[in-house]
Amino acid sequence: MQAIFVMVKCELGHAYDVASNMVDTVEYVSEVYSTSGQYDLLVKCYLPAGADIGRFVTGDLQTLSGVKDTYTIVTYNAFT
């Protein structure tokens, strides 16, 4: 599994709806946090090894109603 983080800008007034929709309908979404600053949400996803990150973000996240923009952070190692 590979973890990625996706920062999401939402249409005004729709951040909670987008967050709820992501948690309920997008298979690889683990957690969604509301944030302050330039982006409204921080989405933690665990993708299967070899998954196409670009297709996941553009096809599963960016197409959700209320999503305006995304910024994807690819991770390499988790330190525990």
Steps between C-alpha positions, in 0.01 A plus 500: 500500500616851425382800697429827323359826633277719286423858593162606365347841427122490503225719360402755763277348764548140385802372696298289744291349219814416300669345805197287581466389138868401482484292817178329389573432133873494418649159572858591587428808715610431857444834675388852411594802711368854476787749490559872511696689238518467125324160484182385673566128546792263548422151374709197601478211254654154489536371146591143402857442384534593135180708491497794259498799734415745222195304391382466860529872571359622168233232467386435857567823691503792256172394342304515828239773517631805685872439437676801342869411518740243643865478598644149537786401731657160433663331798801268512561382856294502819697548819341357813 
